[in-house]
Amino acid sequence: MNMTLEECQTKCLQNCTCMAYANPENSRSICLLWFSDLLDIQLGGSDIFVRMASSELGSNV
């Protein structure tokens, strides 16, 4: 999908089955979304943003 990191984040947060998202090498045109288990992920130093429930973080939000 062609979108910025912010658009990619919004797209992931709009879908309850989205587990994570990334914007490889800070590209302005690539959005990667994951909808299943995150196993053996390698993106060459790019950040992967994993969606977690607040209960998994130990916070009372």
mmCIF file of the N, C-alpha and C atoms, coordinates in Angstrom:
data_MODEL
# 
_entry.id   MODEL 
# 
loop_
_atom_site.group_PDB 
_atom_site.id 
_atom_site.type_symbol 
_atom_site.label_atom_id 
_atom_site.label_alt_id 
_atom_site.label_comp_id 
_atom_site.label_asym_id 
_atom_site.label_entity_id 
_atom_site.label_seq_id 
_atom_site.pdbx_PDB_ins_code 
_atom_site.Cartn_x 
_atom_site.Cartn_y 
_atom_site.Cartn_z 
_atom_site.occupancy 
_atom_site.B_iso_or_equiv 
_atom_site.pdbx_formal_charge 
_atom_site.auth_seq_id 
_atom_site.auth_comp_id 
_atom_site.auth_asym_id 
_atom_site.auth_atom_id 
_atom_site.pdbx_PDB_model_num 
ATOM 1   N N  . MET A 1 1  ? 0.830  -1.177  0.000  1.00 0.00 ? 1  MET A N  1 
ATOM 2   C CA . MET A 1 1  ? 0.000  0.000   0.000  1.00 0.00 ? 1  MET A CA 1 
ATOM 3   C C  . MET A 1 1  ? 0.878  1.245   0.000  1.00 0.00 ? 1  MET A C  1 
ATOM 4   N N  . ASN A 1 2  ? 0.515  2.228   -0.752 1.00 0.00 ? 2  ASN A N  1 
ATOM 5   C CA . ASN A 1 2  ? 1.248  3.496   -0.804 1.00 0.00 ? 2  ASN A CA 1 
ATOM 6   C C  . ASN A 1 2  ? 0.674  4.468   0.200  1.00 0.00 ? 2  ASN A C  1 
ATOM 7   N N  . MET A 1 3  ? 1.422  4.711   1.312  1.00 0.00 ? 3  MET A N  1 
ATOM 8   C CA . MET A 1 3  ? 0.974  5.672   2.315  1.00 0.00 ? 3  MET A CA 1 
ATOM 9   C C  . MET A 1 3  ? 2.117  5.999   3.259  1.00 0.00 ? 3  MET A C  1 
ATOM 10  N N  . THR A 1 4  ? 1.972  7.094   3.981  1.00 0.00 ? 4  THR A N  1 
ATOM 11  C CA . THR A 1 4  ? 2.966  7.517   4.961  1.00 0.00 ? 4  THR A CA 1 
ATOM 12  C C  . THR A 1 4  ? 2.857  6.638   6.206  1.00 0.00 ? 4  THR A C  1 
ATOM 13  N N  . LEU A 1 5  ? 3.815  6.790   7.126  1.00 0.00 ? 5  LEU A N  1 
ATOM 14  C CA . LEU A 1 5  ? 3.783  6.040   8.373  1.00 0.00 ? 5  LEU A CA 1 
ATOM 15  C C  . LEU A 1 5  ? 2.521  6.354   9.171  1.00 0.00 ? 5  LEU A C  1 
ATOM 16  N N  . GLU A 1 6  ? 2.126  7.610   9.225  1.00 0.00 ? 6  GLU A N  1 
ATOM 17  C CA . GLU A 1 6  ? 0.926  8.004   9.963  1.00 0.00 ? 6  GLU A CA 1 
ATOM 18  C C  . GLU A 1 6  ? -0.330 7.383   9.355  1.00 0.00 ? 6  GLU A C  1 
ATOM 19  N N  . GLU A 1 7  ? -0.412 7.362   8.039  1.00 0.00 ? 7  GLU A N  1 
ATOM 20  C CA . GLU A 1 7  ? -1.558 6.743   7.366  1.00 0.00 ? 7  GLU A CA 1 
ATOM 21  C C  . GLU A 1 7  ? -1.556 5.241   7.588  1.00 0.00 ? 7  GLU A C  1 
ATOM 22  N N  . CYS A 1 8  ? -0.375 4.651   7.609  1.00 0.00 ? 8  CYS A N  1 
ATOM 23  C CA . CYS A 1 8  ? -0.232 3.224   7.848  1.00 0.00 ? 8  CYS A CA 1 
ATOM 24  C C  . CYS A 1 8  ? -0.712 2.881   9.270  1.00 0.00 ? 8  CYS A C  1 
ATOM 25  N N  . GLN A 1 9  ? -0.323 3.703   10.236 1.00 0.00 ? 9  GLN A N  1 
ATOM 26  C CA . GLN A 1 9  ? -0.759 3.512   11.614 1.00 0.00 ? 9  GLN A CA 1 
ATOM 27  C C  . GLN A 1 9  ? -2.284 3.586   11.716 1.00 0.00 ? 9  GLN A C  1 
ATOM 28  N N  . THR A 1 10 ? -2.869 4.595   11.104 1.00 0.00 ? 10 THR A N  1 
ATOM 29  C CA . THR A 1 10 ? -4.323 4.757   11.135 1.00 0.00 ? 10 THR A CA 1 
ATOM 30  C C  . THR A 1 10 ? -5.016 3.553   10.527 1.00 0.00 ? 10 THR A C  1 
ATOM 31  N N  . LYS A 1 11 ? -4.505 3.072   9.402  1.00 0.00 ? 11 LYS A N  1 
ATOM 32  C CA . LYS A 1 11 ? -5.090 1.906   8.733  1.00 0.00 ? 11 LYS A CA 1 
ATOM 33  C C  . LYS A 1 11 ? -5.060 0.687   9.653  1.00 0.00 ? 11 LYS A C  1 
ATOM 34  N N  . CYS A 1 12 ? -3.944 0.475   10.340 1.00 0.00 ? 12 CYS A N  1 
ATOM 35  C CA . CYS A 1 12 ? -3.824 -0.659  11.252 1.00 0.00 ? 12 CYS A CA 1 
ATOM 36  C C  . CYS A 1 12 ? -4.789 -0.514  12.428 1.00 0.00 ? 12 CYS A C  1 
ATOM 37  N N  . LEU A 1 13 ? -4.853 0.666   13.013 1.00 0.00 ? 13 LEU A N  1 
ATOM 38  C CA . LEU A 1 13 ? -5.715 0.874   14.179 1.00 0.00 ? 13 LEU A CA 1 
ATOM 39  C C  . LEU A 1 13 ? -7.202 0.780   13.842 1.00 0.00 ? 13 LEU A C  1 
ATOM 40  N N  . GLN A 1 14 ? -7.552 0.939   12.581 1.00 0.00 ? 14 GLN A N  1 
ATOM 41  C CA . GLN A 1 14 ? -8.950 0.837   12.158 1.00 0.00 ? 14 GLN A CA 1 
ATOM 42  C C  . GLN A 1 14 ? -9.397 -0.613  11.996 1.00 0.00 ? 14 GLN A C  1 
ATOM 43  N N  . ASN A 1 15 ? -8.454 -1.548  12.017 1.00 0.00 ? 15 ASN A N  1 
ATOM 44  C CA . ASN A 1 15 ? -8.780 -2.954  11.815 1.00 0.00 ? 15 ASN A CA 1 
ATOM 45  C C  . ASN A 1 15 ? -8.384 -3.728  13.069 1.00 0.00 ? 15 ASN A C  1 
ATOM 46  N N  . CYS A 1 16 ? -9.353 -4.306  13.767 1.00 0.00 ? 16 CYS A N  1 
ATOM 47  C CA . CYS A 1 16 ? -9.058 -4.975  15.039 1.00 0.00 ? 16 CYS A CA 1 
ATOM 48  C C  . CYS A 1 16 ? -8.201 -6.228  14.870 1.00 0.00 ? 16 CYS A C  1 
ATOM 49  N N  . THR A 1 17 ? -8.044 -6.743  13.663 1.00 0.00 ? 17 THR A N  1 
ATOM 50  C CA . THR A 1 17 ? -7.202 -7.917  13.451 1.00 0.00 ? 17 THR A CA 1 
ATOM 51  C C  . THR A 1 17 ? -5.770 -7.560  13.065 1.00 0.00 ? 17 THR A C  1 
ATOM 52  N N  . CYS A 1 18 ? -5.482 -6.280  12.906 1.00 0.00 ? 18 CYS A N  1 
ATOM 53  C CA . CYS A 1 18 ? -4.124 -5.848  12.570 1.00 0.00 ? 18 CYS A CA 1 
ATOM 54  C C  . CYS A 1 18 ? -3.232 -5.998  13.801 1.00 0.00 ? 18 CYS A C  1 
ATOM 55  N N  . MET A 1 19 ? -2.134 -6.746  13.664 1.00 0.00 ? 19 MET A N  1 
ATOM 56  C CA . MET A 1 19 ? -1.231 -7.017  14.772 1.00 0.00 ? 19 MET A CA 1 
ATOM 57  C C  . MET A 1 19 ? -0.032 -6.067  14.814 1.00 0.00 ? 19 MET A C  1 
ATOM 58  N N  . ALA A 1 20 ? 0.383  -5.570  13.640 1.00 0.00 ? 20 ALA A N  1 
ATOM 59  C CA . ALA A 1 20 ? 1.560  -4.706  13.581 1.00 0.00 ? 20 ALA A CA 1 
ATOM 60  C C  . ALA A 1 20 ? 1.604  -4.003  12.238 1.00 0.00 ? 20 ALA A C  1 
ATOM 61  N N  . TYR A 1 21 ? 2.437  -2.952  12.179 1.00 0.00 ? 21 TYR A N  1 
ATOM 62  C CA . TYR A 1 21 ? 2.636  -2.231  10.920 1.00 0.00 ? 21 TYR A CA 1 
ATOM 63  C C  . TYR A 1 21 ? 4.064  -1.717  10.854 1.00 0.00 ? 21 TYR A C  1 
ATOM 64  N N  . ALA A 1 22 ? 4.512  -1.431  9.651  1.00 0.00 ? 22 ALA A N  1 
ATOM 65  C CA . ALA A 1 22 ? 5.872  -0.920  9.454  1.00 0.00 ? 22 ALA A CA 1 
ATOM 66  C C  . ALA A 1 22 ? 5.926  -0.090  8.191  1.00 0.00 ? 22 ALA A C  1 
ATOM 67  N N  . ASN A 1 23 ? 6.934  0.771   8.162  1.00 0.00 ? 23 ASN A N  1 
ATOM 68  C CA . ASN A 1 23 ? 7.213  1.620   7.014  1.00 0.00 ? 23 ASN A CA 1 
ATOM 69  C C  . ASN A 1 23 ? 8.699  1.425   6.711  1.00 0.00 ? 23 ASN A C  1 
ATOM 70  N N  . PRO A 1 24 ? 9.050  0.374   5.944  1.00 0.00 ? 24 PRO A N  1 
ATOM 71  C CA . PRO A 1 24 ? 10.455 0.006   5.737  1.00 0.00 ? 24 PRO A CA 1 
ATOM 72  C C  . PRO A 1 24 ? 11.321 1.159   5.250  1.00 0.00 ? 24 PRO A C  1 
ATOM 73  N N  . GLU A 1 25 ? 12.456 1.315   5.922  1.00 0.00 ? 25 GLU A N  1 
ATOM 74  C CA . GLU A 1 25 ? 13.447 2.315   5.563  1.00 0.00 ? 25 GLU A CA 1 
ATOM 75  C C  . GLU A 1 25 ? 12.845 3.717   5.470  1.00 0.00 ? 25 GLU A C  1 
ATOM 76  N N  . ASN A 1 26 ? 11.817 3.984   6.289  1.00 0.00 ? 26 ASN A N  1 
ATOM 77  C CA . ASN A 1 26 ? 11.130 5.281   6.310  1.00 0.00 ? 26 ASN A CA 1 
ATOM 78  C C  . ASN A 1 26 ? 10.668 5.724   4.930  1.00 0.00 ? 26 ASN A C  1 
ATOM 79  N N  . SER A 1 27 ? 10.261 4.759   4.132  1.00 0.00 ? 27 SER A N  1 
ATOM 80  C CA . SER A 1 27 ? 9.766  5.046   2.783  1.00 0.00 ? 27 SER A CA 1 
ATOM 81  C C  . SER A 1 27 ? 8.447  5.797   2.875  1.00 0.00 ? 27 SER A C  1 
ATOM 82  N N  . ARG A 1 28 ? 8.213  6.682   1.976  1.00 0.00 ? 28 ARG A N  1 
ATOM 83  C CA . ARG A 1 28 ? 6.952  7.429   1.938  1.00 0.00 ? 28 ARG A CA 1 
ATOM 84  C C  . ARG A 1 28 ? 5.889  6.683   1.125  1.00 0.00 ? 28 ARG A C  1 
ATOM 85  N N  . SER A 1 29 ? 6.258  5.529   0.576  1.00 0.00 ? 29 SER A N  1 
ATOM 86  C CA . SER A 1 29 ? 5.307  4.876   -0.315 1.00 0.00 ? 29 SER A CA 1 
ATOM 87  C C  . SER A 1 29 ? 4.999  3.427   0.041  1.00 0.00 ? 29 SER A C  1 
ATOM 88  N N  . ILE A 1 30 ? 5.534  2.911   1.163  1.00 0.00 ? 30 ILE A N  1 
ATOM 89  C CA . ILE A 1 30 ? 5.306  1.510   1.495  1.00 0.00 ? 30 ILE A CA 1 
ATOM 90  C C  . ILE A 1 30 ? 4.713  1.395   2.892  1.00 0.00 ? 30 ILE A C  1 
ATOM 91  N N  . CYS A 1 31 ? 3.657  0.607   3.006  1.00 0.00 ? 31 CYS A N  1 
ATOM 92  C CA . CYS A 1 31 ? 3.049  0.297   4.293  1.00 0.00 ? 31 CYS A CA 1 
ATOM 93  C C  . CYS A 1 31 ? 2.894  -1.216  4.370  1.00 0.00 ? 31 CYS A C  1 
ATOM 94  N N  . LEU A 1 32 ? 3.480  -1.808  5.407  1.00 0.00 ? 32 LEU A N  1 
ATOM 95  C CA . LEU A 1 32 ? 3.330  -3.240  5.632  1.00 0.00 ? 32 LEU A CA 1 
ATOM 96  C C  . LEU A 1 32 ? 2.428  -3.445  6.834  1.00 0.00 ? 32 LEU A C  1 
ATOM 97  N N  . LEU A 1 33 ? 1.426  -4.297  6.683  1.00 0.00 ? 33 LEU A N  1 
ATOM 98  C CA . LEU A 1 33 ? 0.501  -4.615  7.769  1.00 0.00 ? 33 LEU A CA 1 
ATOM 99  C C  . LEU A 1 33 ? 0.552  -6.110  8.031  1.00 0.00 ? 33 LEU A C  1 
ATOM 100 N N  . TRP A 1 34 ? 0.504  -6.501  9.316  1.00 0.00 ? 34 TRP A N  1 
ATOM 101 C CA . TRP A 1 34 ? 0.476  -7.914  9.688  1.00 0.00 ? 34 TRP A CA 1 
ATOM 102 C C  . TRP A 1 34 ? -0.858 -8.223  10.344 1.00 0.00 ? 34 TRP A C  1 
ATOM 103 N N  . PHE A 1 35 ? -1.443 -9.361  9.943  1.00 0.00 ? 35 PHE A N  1 
ATOM 104 C CA . PHE A 1 35 ? -2.738 -9.779  10.476 1.00 0.00 ? 35 PHE A CA 1 
ATOM 105 C C  . PHE A 1 35 ? -2.690 -11.155 11.122 1.00 0.00 ? 35 PHE A C  1 
ATOM 106 N N  . SER A 1 36 ? -1.494 -11.668 11.357 1.00 0.00 ? 36 SER A N  1 
ATOM 107 C CA . SER A 1 36 ? -1.351 -12.956 12.027 1.00 0.00 ? 36 SER A CA 1 
ATOM 108 C C  . SER A 1 36 ? -0.092 -12.910 12.887 1.00 0.00 ? 36 SER A C  1 
ATOM 109 N N  . ASP A 1 37 ? 0.371  -14.063 13.334 1.00 0.00 ? 37 ASP A N  1 
ATOM 110 C CA . ASP A 1 37 ? 1.535  -14.126 14.206 1.00 0.00 ? 37 ASP A CA 1 
ATOM 111 C C  . ASP A 1 37 ? 2.754  -13.457 13.585 1.00 0.00 ? 37 ASP A C  1 
ATOM 112 N N  . LEU A 1 38 ? 3.529  -12.808 14.435 1.00 0.00 ? 38 LEU A N  1 
ATOM 113 C CA . LEU A 1 38 ? 4.754  -12.151 13.998 1.00 0.00 ? 38 LEU A CA 1 
ATOM 114 C C  . LEU A 1 38 ? 5.921  -13.093 14.273 1.00 0.00 ? 38 LEU A C  1 
ATOM 115 N N  . LEU A 1 39 ? 6.369  -13.778 13.247 1.00 0.00 ? 39 LEU A N  1 
ATOM 116 C CA . LEU A 1 39 ? 7.451  -14.748 13.382 1.00 0.00 ? 39 LEU A CA 1 
ATOM 117 C C  . LEU A 1 39 ? 8.574  -14.433 12.414 1.00 0.00 ? 39 LEU A C  1 
ATOM 118 N N  . ASP A 1 40 ? 9.806  -14.499 12.897 1.00 0.00 ? 40 ASP A N  1 
ATOM 119 C CA . ASP A 1 40 ? 11.001 -14.336 12.056 1.00 0.00 ? 40 ASP A CA 1 
ATOM 120 C C  . ASP A 1 40 ? 10.927 -13.120 11.141 1.00 0.00 ? 40 ASP A C  1 
ATOM 121 N N  . ILE A 1 41 ? 10.630 -11.975 11.715 1.00 0.00 ? 41 ILE A N  1 
ATOM 122 C CA . ILE A 1 41 ? 10.513 -10.745 10.936 1.00 0.00 ? 41 ILE A CA 1 
ATOM 123 C C  . ILE A 1 41 ? 11.881 -10.090 10.806 1.00 0.00 ? 41 ILE A C  1 
ATOM 124 N N  . GLN A 1 42 ? 12.282 -9.793  9.581  1.00 0.00 ? 42 GLN A N  1 
ATOM 125 C CA . GLN A 1 42 ? 13.541 -9.093  9.332  1.00 0.00 ? 42 GLN A CA 1 
ATOM 126 C C  . GLN A 1 42 ? 13.288 -8.004  8.295  1.00 0.00 ? 42 GLN A C  1 
ATOM 127 N N  . LEU A 1 43 ? 13.488 -6.757  8.712  1.00 0.00 ? 43 LEU A N  1 
ATOM 128 C CA . LEU A 1 43 ? 13.276 -5.636  7.798  1.00 0.00 ? 43 LEU A CA 1 
ATOM 129 C C  . LEU A 1 43 ? 14.534 -4.791  7.634  1.00 0.00 ? 43 LEU A C  1 
ATOM 130 N N  . GLY A 1 44 ? 15.677 -5.298  8.006  1.00 0.00 ? 44 GLY A N  1 
ATOM 131 C CA . GLY A 1 44 ? 16.917 -4.560  7.806  1.00 0.00 ? 44 GLY A CA 1 
ATOM 132 C C  . GLY A 1 44 ? 17.022 -3.275  8.600  1.00 0.00 ? 44 GLY A C  1 
ATOM 133 N N  . GLY A 1 45 ? 16.702 -3.312  9.881  1.00 0.00 ? 45 GLY A N  1 
ATOM 134 C CA . GLY A 1 45 ? 16.862 -2.147  10.731 1.00 0.00 ? 45 GLY A CA 1 
ATOM 135 C C  . GLY A 1 45 ? 15.661 -1.225  10.806 1.00 0.00 ? 45 GLY A C  1 
ATOM 136 N N  . SER A 1 46 ? 14.607 -1.519  10.076 1.00 0.00 ? 46 SER A N  1 
ATOM 137 C CA . SER A 1 46 ? 13.399 -0.687  10.137 1.00 0.00 ? 46 SER A CA 1 
ATOM 138 C C  . SER A 1 46 ? 12.613 -0.997  11.399 1.00 0.00 ? 46 SER A C  1 
ATOM 139 N N  . ASP A 1 47 ? 11.867 -0.004  11.893 1.00 0.00 ? 47 ASP A N  1 
ATOM 140 C CA . ASP A 1 47 ? 11.025 -0.187  13.069 1.00 0.00 ? 47 ASP A CA 1 
ATOM 141 C C  . ASP A 1 47 ? 9.743  -0.924  12.699 1.00 0.00 ? 47 ASP A C  1 
ATOM 142 N N  . ILE A 1 48 ? 9.312  -1.800  13.602 1.00 0.00 ? 48 ILE A N  1 
ATOM 143 C CA . ILE A 1 48 ? 8.026  -2.478  13.472 1.00 0.00 ? 48 ILE A CA 1 
ATOM 144 C C  . ILE A 1 48 ? 7.202  -2.058  14.675 1.00 0.00 ? 48 ILE A C  1 
ATOM 145 N N  . PHE A 1 49 ? 6.010  -1.562  14.443 1.00 0.00 ? 49 PHE A N  1 
ATOM 146 C CA . PHE A 1 49 ? 5.135  -1.092  15.511 1.00 0.00 ? 49 PHE A CA 1 
ATOM 147 C C  . PHE A 1 49 ? 4.116  -2.183  15.793 1.00 0.00 ? 49 PHE A C  1 
ATOM 148 N N  . VAL A 1 50 ? 4.182  -2.753  17.010 1.00 0.00 ? 50 VAL A N  1 
ATOM 149 C CA . VAL A 1 50 ? 3.326  -3.868  17.398 1.00 0.00 ? 50 VAL A CA 1 
ATOM 150 C C  . VAL A 1 50 ? 2.178  -3.338  18.233 1.00 0.00 ? 50 VAL A C  1 
ATOM 151 N N  . ARG A 1 51 ? 0.993  -3.748  17.877 1.00 0.00 ? 51 ARG A N  1 
ATOM 152 C CA . ARG A 1 51 ? -0.209 -3.326  18.585 1.00 0.00 ? 51 ARG A CA 1 
ATOM 153 C C  . ARG A 1 51 ? -0.424 -4.260  19.777 1.00 0.00 ? 51 ARG A C  1 
ATOM 154 N N  . MET A 1 52 ? -0.564 -3.669  20.975 1.00 0.00 ? 52 MET A N  1 
ATOM 155 C CA . MET A 1 52 ? -0.750 -4.462  22.192 1.00 0.00 ? 52 MET A CA 1 
ATOM 156 C C  . MET A 1 52 ? -1.877 -3.869  23.026 1.00 0.00 ? 52 MET A C  1 
ATOM 157 N N  . ALA A 1 53 ? -2.513 -4.728  23.792 1.00 0.00 ? 53 ALA A N  1 
ATOM 158 C CA . ALA A 1 53 ? -3.539 -4.270  24.724 1.00 0.00 ? 53 ALA A CA 1 
ATOM 159 C C  . ALA A 1 53 ? -2.855 -3.617  25.913 1.00 0.00 ? 53 ALA A C  1 
ATOM 160 N N  . SER A 1 54 ? -3.508 -2.652  26.539 1.00 0.00 ? 54 SER A N  1 
ATOM 161 C CA . SER A 1 54 ? -2.905 -1.986  27.691 1.00 0.00 ? 54 SER A CA 1 
ATOM 162 C C  . SER A 1 54 ? -2.640 -2.973  28.823 1.00 0.00 ? 54 SER A C  1 
ATOM 163 N N  . SER A 1 55 ? -3.442 -4.035  28.926 1.00 0.00 ? 55 SER A N  1 
ATOM 164 C CA . SER A 1 55 ? -3.222 -5.047  29.954 1.00 0.00 ? 55 SER A CA 1 
ATOM 165 C C  . SER A 1 55 ? -1.908 -5.797  29.744 1.00 0.00 ? 55 SER A C  1 
ATOM 166 N N  . GLU A 1 56 ? -1.464 -5.886  28.506 1.00 0.00 ? 56 GLU A N  1 
ATOM 167 C CA . GLU A 1 56 ? -0.182 -6.543  28.206 1.00 0.00 ? 56 GLU A CA 1 
ATOM 168 C C  . GLU A 1 56 ? 1.005  -5.668  28.588 1.00 0.00 ? 56 GLU A C  1 
ATOM 169 N N  . LEU A 1 57 ? 0.789  -4.370  28.724 1.00 0.00 ? 57 LEU A N  1 
ATOM 170 C CA . LEU A 1 57 ? 1.847  -3.440  29.085 1.00 0.00 ? 57 LEU A CA 1 
ATOM 171 C C  . LEU A 1 57 ? 1.951  -3.232  30.585 1.00 0.00 ? 57 LEU A C  1 
ATOM 172 N N  . GLY A 1 58 ? 0.975  -3.762  31.322 1.00 0.00 ? 58 GLY A N  1 
ATOM 173 C CA . GLY A 1 58 ? 0.980  -3.582  32.758 1.00 0.00 ? 58 GLY A CA 1 
ATOM 174 C C  . GLY A 1 58 ? 0.535  -2.213  33.201 1.00 0.00 ? 58 GLY A C  1 
ATOM 175 N N  . SER A 1 59 ? -0.163 -1.488  32.324 1.00 0.00 ? 59 SER A N  1 
ATOM 176 C CA . SER A 1 59 ? -0.634 -0.145  32.678 1.00 0.00 ? 59 SER A CA 1 
ATOM 177 C C  . SER A 1 59 ? -2.123 -0.166  32.912 1.00 0.00 ? 59 SER A C  1 
ATOM 178 N N  . ASN A 1 60 ? -2.604 0.813   33.630 1.00 0.00 ? 60 ASN A N  1 
ATOM 179 C CA . ASN A 1 60 ? -4.026 0.934   33.932 1.00 0.00 ? 60 ASN A CA 1 
ATOM 180 C C  . ASN A 1 60 ? -4.652 2.046   33.122 1.00 0.00 ? 60 ASN A C  1 
ATOM 181 N N  . VAL A 1 61 ? -4.635 1.922   31.810 1.00 0.00 ? 61 VAL A N  1 
ATOM 182 C CA . VAL A 1 61 ? -5.166 2.964   30.929 1.00 0.00 ? 61 VAL A CA 1 
ATOM 183 C C  . VAL A 1 61 ? -6.624 2.717   30.665 1.00 0.00 ? 61 VAL A C  1 
# 
